[in-house]
Amino acid sequence: MPTFSFARTAPLPLDETWRRLTDWPRHADAVPLTRIRVLTPAPTREGTRFVARSGFGPLAVDDVMEVTVWRPPAAGEGGLCRLEKRGRVVLGWAEIEVGPGPGGRTRVEWREELRVRYLPRAFDGILGAASRRMFGRAANRLLRGA
């Protein structure tokens, strides 16, 4: 099961960085060929569930996620969100952590463990590298507000 991580420093306040990274429907704008459907009423909290459907036609895969840790930043302290992947095909977890960075910026750490059922372990390296690149680019787009 590949595990990958990356870090970013955003020229944004903690609260705005958190808002941009945890606005689940906006992830569809940042991840190619992906649609997001939130299954529970707003606001996001522990127990919030959503589905990221990636691909097209019969090649689409659902990534069903549930928020299991929801600690937004408060009083200048960082925040942490943990998602458990609960789908039939995509399994694992993801964590998005924000904290104070240098010069009033915000430090972002993204950690993820990803497993695709039925995909042989021989593909773990390729899956991990491709995922780190794709999610890194998505985080950049979300942080830019684009």
C-alpha positions as CSV (number, residue, x, y, z in Angstrom):
1,M,0.0,0.0,0.0
2,P,1.8,3.2,-1.1
3,T,2.1,6.0,1.4
4,F,3.1,9.4,0.1
5,S,3.3,12.9,1.5
6,F,4.2,16.4,0.5
7,A,4.4,19.9,2.1
8,R,3.6,23.3,0.9
9,T,4.0,26.8,2.3
10,A,1.0,29.1,1.4
11,P,1.0,32.9,1.5
12,L,-2.4,32.7,3.2
13,P,-3.7,32.9,6.8
14,L,-4.4,29.6,8.5
15,D,-8.2,29.9,8.2
16,E,-8.1,30.6,4.5
17,T,-5.7,27.8,3.8
18,W,-7.9,25.4,5.7
19,R,-11.1,26.6,3.9
20,R,-9.5,26.2,0.5
21,L,-8.2,22.7,1.2
22,T,-11.3,21.3,2.9
23,D,-13.9,22.7,0.5
24,W,-14.6,19.2,-0.9
25,P,-16.6,20.3,-4.1
26,R,-13.7,22.5,-5.1
27,H,-11.4,19.5,-5.3
28,A,-13.3,18.5,-8.5
29,D,-12.0,21.7,-10.1
30,A,-8.4,20.7,-9.2
31,V,-8.4,17.0,-10.0
32,P,-8.8,16.0,-13.6
33,L,-11.9,14.0,-14.6
34,T,-13.3,14.1,-11.1
35,R,-16.7,15.0,-9.7
36,I,-17.4,15.4,-6.0
37,R,-20.8,14.6,-4.3
38,V,-21.1,15.5,-0.6
39,L,-23.5,12.9,1.0
40,T,-24.1,14.6,4.4
41,P,-25.4,18.1,5.2
42,A,-23.1,21.0,5.8
43,P,-21.0,22.1,7.6
44,T,-18.2,19.6,7.4
45,R,-17.5,17.8,10.7
46,E,-16.6,14.3,11.9
47,G,-18.9,11.9,10.1
48,T,-19.1,14.0,6.9
49,R,-19.1,11.7,3.9
50,F,-18.5,12.4,0.3
51,V,-17.6,10.6,-3.0
52,A,-15.0,11.6,-5.5
53,R,-15.9,9.9,-8.8
54,S,-12.8,9.9,-11.1
55,G,-12.7,8.8,-14.7
56,F,-15.4,8.5,-17.3
57,G,-18.0,6.0,-18.4
58,P,-17.3,2.4,-17.3
59,L,-13.7,3.4,-16.3
60,A,-14.9,5.7,-13.5
61,V,-14.0,4.8,-9.9
62,D,-15.7,6.0,-6.7
63,D,-13.5,7.1,-3.8
64,V,-15.9,7.2,-0.8
65,M,-14.4,9.2,2.1
66,E,-15.5,9.9,5.6
67,V,-14.1,12.7,7.9
68,T,-12.9,10.9,11.0
69,V,-10.9,13.8,12.5
70,W,-12.0,17.4,12.2
71,R,-10.0,20.0,14.1
72,P,-10.1,23.3,12.3
73,P,-7.4,25.9,13.1
74,A,-8.3,28.1,16.1
75,A,-6.6,30.9,18.1
76,G,-3.5,30.8,15.8
77,E,-3.1,27.0,16.3
78,G,-3.0,24.6,13.4
79,G,-5.7,22.2,12.2
80,L,-6.0,18.6,11.2
81,C,-8.5,16.7,9.0
82,R,-8.3,12.9,8.5
83,L,-10.3,11.1,5.9
84,E,-10.8,7.4,5.8
85,K,-11.4,5.9,2.3
86,R,-14.3,3.5,2.6
87,G,-15.0,2.5,-1.0
88,R,-15.1,-0.8,-2.7
89,V,-12.1,-0.1,-4.9
90,V,-10.1,2.8,-3.3
91,L,-9.0,2.3,0.3
92,G,-6.6,3.9,2.8
93,W,-6.6,7.4,4.4
94,A,-5.6,11.0,3.9
95,E,-4.6,13.7,6.3
96,I,-4.4,17.4,5.7
97,E,-2.6,19.4,8.3
98,V,-2.1,23.2,8.5
99,G,0.0,25.1,10.9
100,P,1.8,28.5,11.3
101,G,4.6,29.0,8.9
102,P,7.4,31.5,8.4
103,G,6.5,35.2,7.8
104,G,2.8,34.8,8.5
105,R,2.4,32.1,5.9
106,T,0.8,28.7,6.5
107,R,2.6,25.4,6.4
108,V,0.6,22.5,4.8
109,E,1.4,18.8,5.2
110,W,-0.6,16.3,3.1
111,R,-0.1,12.6,4.0
112,E,-1.9,9.8,2.3
113,E,-2.0,6.0,2.2
114,L,-3.7,4.7,-0.9
115,R,-4.6,1.2,-2.0
116,V,-6.5,0.2,-5.1
117,R,-8.2,-3.1,-4.6
118,Y,-7.2,-5.7,-7.3
119,L,-4.1,-3.7,-8.3
120,P,-1.0,-5.8,-7.7
121,R,1.5,-4.5,-5.2
122,A,4.0,-4.4,-8.1
123,F,2.3,-1.1,-9.1
124,D,2.7,0.5,-5.6
125,G,5.7,2.6,-6.7
126,I,4.0,3.9,-9.8
127,L,0.7,4.6,-8.0
128,G,2.5,6.4,-5.1
129,A,4.5,8.6,-7.4
130,A,1.6,9.4,-9.7
131,S,-0.7,10.2,-6.7
132,R,1.9,12.4,-5.1
133,R,2.2,14.4,-8.3
134,M,-1.5,14.6,-9.0
135,F,-2.5,15.6,-5.4
136,G,0.4,18.0,-5.2
137,R,-0.8,19.8,-8.3
138,A,-4.3,19.7,-6.9
139,A,-3.2,21.3,-3.6
140,N,-1.3,24.0,-5.6
141,R,-4.5,24.8,-7.5
142,L,-6.6,24.9,-4.4
143,L,-4.2,27.1,-2.6
144,R,-4.0,29.5,-5.6
145,G,-7.8,29.7,-5.6
146,A,-7.8,28.7,-9.2
